[in-house]
Amino acid sequence: MTGSDRSDRTHEDEQRQLLRSALDEFVANPGASLDIAGRIEVLLDDLYPSDDYLQETVEMLACYRPEEAERTIGWAVMRSRLIGVKRHLDTQDEKSKVQLHDRENNPHGGAVK
């Protein structure tokens, strides 16, 4: 891994931590602000451009309004979705850890015994 790769990885890890913090903040605060929703929207879009579930969430966040007006998505619905996003990310993190472990223990490929 080059220095540039490590730097990119560190930046991505920082962005993921910011995303987790913003998700926690949104879920914990009824009527969470558009600013928090906007941060989550951008981070999800930047970090997970090919994840359909998370891209659908980005679209939902674009329709979020704390006051729950007609044709918008209100806090309760968005909160429920973002709790699902947190679970989804936990699952993705676990898969990544297993893959990293497998690569470290078997760098030449093939089945791990």
N, C-alpha and C positions, 0 to 999 in steps of 0.2 A: 504494500500500500504506500503510495507516494505521499509527500507532504500535502499536496493539493487535494488528494483523496481524503486525507484525514481532516483537512480544513472544511471540505464540503460536508463530510460526515458530522463534524462538530456543529456546523451551521444548521444542518437538517435536524440534529438532535435538539438543538436550542429551539428551533421552530416547533418541533413536536411538543416540547415542554410548554411553550407559550400556548399552543393549541389546547393542551390538557388543562392549563390554568384557566383559559377563557371558557372552556366547556364547563368546568366546575363553577365558575362565576355565574354563568348564564343559568345553570340548573338551580343554583341556590338563591337566585334573586327574582322573585315574581315581577313580571313586567320588565325584564332585563332590557337594557338600552339597545338601540340600533347600533351603537358603536361596538358593543360586545359582539352582536350578531355579525356585524361587518368584518370584525377581526377573524372570527371563526370561519366565515365564508371564504375570505382570502387565503387563510392558512390551509383549509381543506383543499381548495382548488389548486394551490401551489404544491402541496405535499402529495396529493393523491389524484392526479389528473386522469388516471385510467381506472379508478375504482367507481363502478357504476352507482353503488349505494351511496357513496360519499358525494358523488357528483349530483345525484338527486337531492341530497341534503343541501348542497350549495344552491340549487334552484329554489328549494323551500325557503332557505334563509333570505333569498332575494325578495320573497313575498312576506317576510315576517314584519309585523307591526305590533308593538306592545299593547296597543289599545284594541286589538281584535276587530278591526273594521271589516265591512263586507268585502269579499274577494281578497282577503289577506289571511295570513296564518298567524294566529295569536300565540301568546306565551305558553299556554298549557300544551298545545299541540306540538310546538317547537321544542319545549322542554322534554316531552316524551321521546321525540325523534332524537334529540341530542343524548339522552340516556342510552338509546340504542346505538348511537355513534360511538359512545365511550366503550360499550361492550364490543362493538365491531373492531375498534382499535386495539382493545385488549387481546382479542383473538389474533389479529394481525401481528401484534408484538410477540405473542407466544410462538407463532409460526416462524417469525424471523429469528427468534432465539434458537429454535430447534435447527433451522437451516444453518445458522452460523456455527452452532455446536457441531453439526455433521461435517461442515467444511473444515473446521479446525481439527477434527479427529480423523478425517479421511480426505486430505487435500487432493488426492489423485482420482477421486470419484469412485463409483462402485458402491456396493452395499456395505454398510457398517455392520460388523459382526458383534 
